[in-house]
Amino acid sequence: MPTYEYRCSECNHEFELFQSIKSDPVKECPSCGRFSVERIIGMGGAVIFKGSGFYQTDYRSDEYKSRAKKESEIAKPETKDKKQEKKAEKSHAES
């Protein structure tokens, strides 16, 4: 639920109200009691996206994902076992 900002045009009282999107805007000023309150655009009026599906990288193609996976595997440092396997292959090839 968003936080809406309101201002009374009679007494210039400003206040915030946490309410549902479906709720009607407030009309009565809590300070002076007059029905001259207007909803104003505030800094906190932006929509906040939470969860998956909101990032550009969530919709990458399968081709892009496979290339990225290959590149990350190449960039990984070799373990001792792989180094030993390569040495064994190299010495096998030389003989």
Secondary structure, DSSP 8 states (H G I E B T S, - for coil): --EEEEEETTT--EEEEE--TTS----S-TTT--S-EEEE--GGGS----SSS-SGGGG--HHHHHHHHHHHHHHS---HHHHHHHHHHHHHHH-
